[in-house]
Amino acid sequence: MSIKVYLMRISFGICLGLLSCGQPAEPPETAPIITPSTEKPELSDEEKEFARLSVLAAKGDAKSQTSLAHKYALGKGVKKNMKEAVRWYRVAGNQGEVEAQFNLGYMYYNGEGLPRDFAKAAEWFRKSAAQGNAGAQGSLGLMYDNGEGVPEDNTEALRLYHLGARNGDMYSQFNLGCIYDSGEMVPEDNAAAVKWWLKAAAQGHIDVPNYLGLMYDAGEGVPEDDVRAYAWWLIGIGRGDDAPRANMALLEEKLSAEELATAKKLADDLQKEMEAKKQPEKKK
C-alpha cells in the first residue's frame, strides 16, 4: 500500500536590516511594510474531498464513513491516522457497509490500528462475505484453511475459496489452483489448476505466470509447449518475479531464435489479452 501524507507548508517572509560599521543601516524610503497574512492557504483537492466526506459521514452516510476511513488509512487529505480509520470503519461496518466490514477484518487480521485478533477478523470477514464480498470470502477461506480464529476446516475453506474465486477474488483463484495442483482437499486435477491460475493471471497476480510456465514446460494439465512456457515466464519477469529466470535460461539453450521471437510475441499478445479482460480493481 502506497501511503502519502499531504502536508501544508507556510512560508514566512523575513526582512533583515543591513549593518554598516556596527551601526544600524537606515531603511530605504521605499521599504515595504510587512504584515502577517490573514489569508488561509488554499485547500488541495484531497483536503476538499476529505472535508466533504467528513460532513456526510457525520450525518450517518455509511458509504461516506467508509471513504473517510480510507482517507485516514492512506493519509489522503489528512494526516494518516489508523485509529481514526478503524473508528470510521467500525461505525460504517455496524451499519452493514460491506467494504467497511471487509477492511475492519483486514485490520484485525494484520494488527493495523488495533491489536491483532484473528477471532474478530473472522467475525468481520464473515459479515462481509455474507453480503458477497469476494475478498472477504477468500480471506475467511484462508482462515479456515489455516485454523486462524476459527477451527481448521478444509471443507469450509474450499467452499469459501470457490465462492471468492467465482466472484473474482484473485487470491482465491490462485489458492484454488494450488489446491487442485497439489491434490490437497480434492483429488489432483492439473487441468482445473491451470483453469484457476489463468483467471488469477488475467487479474495481474505476480507469482502465477511462473506456475503456468511450469505446467506448459512439463505438459501437466495442458499440452507440453516450450514456447508457451517461455512466454509465461517472460510475463512473470515483467511483473517483477525473478523465479522463472533459471528455467528460462535452460529453454534459451533449447529454443531456436525463431521460437524465442515467437515466444516474445506470444507473451505480448497474452498480456494484451489479459489487460483487456482484467476486472476493475475493488477499493479496499
Summary of the structure (lengths in Angstrom):
residues: 284
radius of gyration: 27.5
end to end distance: 10.1
largest distance: 94.8
contacts: 869
relative contact order: 0.06
helix: 61%
strand: 1%
